[in-house]
Amino acid sequence: MDLSPLLAPVPKVLAKKHHKVSSFFAVDELELQFGNGLIKTYERLPAGRGAVLAVPFDGTHFYLTSEYACGFERYELGFVKGKIDAGENPEEAVKRELEEEIGFGCRKVELLKNEMTVAPGMMALRMFCFLCTDLFQHTRNTGDEPEPIQIIKVTRGEALDLAFRKDSPLTESRSIACLLLALRLLKML
């Protein structure tokens, strides 16, 4: 596999502006000059410290969640995820998110993917993905969710069905990718 195109010189940043769009979003505007001399303006959403995704597994069941997704105005199936807070490393953040969102702690955390990106052409989000095992009940800490997140437990067979069935209710790409990485790590795929 020849990955040398990834080592090409990146475009030169001629100008960068940061625009605060709302209390939640900002947009960076970058004027870029490419190696062939062409100058283009790109926009991106900056991402802060990054985010985490947890694939909780109790030895029999994966713990998916049902959470309201404003982008599609419906409840979506997925995994626990959230931002890395100031002063946290990704492992601390994933443990905190588990406690806040579904009221579980875990004694074992294994990195599934050091960095996963979402729409990297316009978003600077880095997500760290973990398999969380040796789960235990924990008092649900207060998070930023407006309502309790529902847990949906699925077996290995159900997880495979959710990942591969064309009309599956599991549509969130990061959750599908991380489920497959977890199944592979657990030697279930």
N, C-alpha and C positions, 0 to 999 in steps of 0.2 A: 504494500500500500504506500503510495507516494503522497505524503502530507506536506510536501514543500510549499504548495501554494499558501498554506497558513503562515509561512514565514516571510511572505512578501512585505515590503515596506508599507506601512499603513498611510492613509492620506494625511497631509499636513493640516492641522487645525489653524485656520487663519483668524477666526473669531469665535467666541463662545458667549452666549447670553443665557441667563437663568430667569425664567418667568414663573412667578407664583400664580397658579391658575385658580386654586381653591384651597380650602383648609386641608385637603387630602392630596391634591396633585400639583406638581410643578412640571414645567417643560423646559428642557435645554434646547437651545438653537445653536447648531454648529455650522460654521462656514468652512467647508473642506476643499482642499485642493488635492486632486488625485494625481498619480504618477504620470498620467498622460497630459497633465496641465488643466484638465477640466475642473471648474469650480462649481460646487453644488452646495445648497443649504439643506441640512438634515435636521429633523427634530427627534428628540427622544425623551422618554420618561425616566428621570433618575430614580435610584432605588434605595438609597440609604445603606444600612448595614447588611442587607440581605434578608433572607427568609429561610424557614425550615419546613420540612414535611416529615411527619411520623407515620410509619406503617406499624401500628400496634398488632402484636400476634401473641396469643396466649398458649400456643402449642397445638391448638385445635382450630381456633377461629381468628380471622383478621377482623379488626374493628374499624369499619367504615363509618362515616357520619352522613347525616342528612342536614344540610345547612342552607338557609336561604341565600340565593345568588342574585343580587340585584341586576347584574348584567343581562340575565335572561329572564328575570322576574319569575323565578320558580325555585323549588328546592332541588339541590344538586347532591348527588352522591360523591363522596370523596374521602380524603383522609385529613387528619388533624394537620393544620398548617398555620403559620403566622410569622410575623416579623421578629427579627433579632433585636432585642432592646439594647440600649446603651449599657456597656459594661458586661454584656453576656457573650459567651462563645456559642457556636451553633449547638453543641451538645446541651448546654444549660438551657438554651432557648427551647429546644425540642421537648425537654422534660417539663418545663414550665407550661408550654402549650398543651401537652397531654393533660396536665392537672387542671388547667383552666377550662379546656374545651370538653373533656369527657370524664373528668374525675378519676383518672388513673395515673399512677406512677409506674416507673419501670426501673428495674435494677440493671438491665443490660441494654446498651445502645450500640448498634453497629452501623457504621457509615455505609450507605448504599451507593451514593454518588456524591463526590466532593463538590461538584458544581453542576447544576442543571440550569439552563436558561429558558426563558419564555419570550418569544418574539424578539430575539436579539437585534433585529434590524431597527427596532424603535423603543426598546425597553432595556434598561441596565440592571434588571433583576437577576441576582444570583440566589439559587435555592440549594440548600444542603439537605440531602435526603437520608433518613435513618430507618433502620429496622429496630423496633423497640419491643423487647421481650422481657420475660419474668415480670409480668404485670401484677400490680396490686391496687386494691381500692384506695383512693385518696380523696380527701375532702376537696370538692370542686372549688378551686380558687376563683376569685372574681376576675373575669377577663373583659374583653371588649364586645362580647356577643350580646345582642339585645334579648335573646331568648335561649333557653337551654338547647344544646345541640343533641340530637337524637343519635344513638349508636345503633348500627346495623351490623350484626355479627354474621360472617360468612365463612364457610368451610373452604378448603383447598379447591374442591370441585366447583363450588359456587363462584369462587374468585376467578378461576380460569374461564368460566362461562361469562362473567362480567367483563373480563379483559378482551375476550375474543368474539363474543356474539355481536353481530352487526347492529342489532337494534337494542343493545344493552343500555340501561339507564346510567351506567358509568361512562361519562363522556369527557370528563376533565383529564386532559392529556398527561399532566404531571402525576396524577393519581394512578393512571393506567401504567405509565412507565415505571413508577416506583413499586407498584404491585408486582410487576414482572421481574424487576430486579430483586425484590424480596423473595419471590418464589424460587428464583435461581439460586440465591444465597442459601436458602433453606433446602436446596436440592429437591424441590417439589415441581420443577419444570423440566 
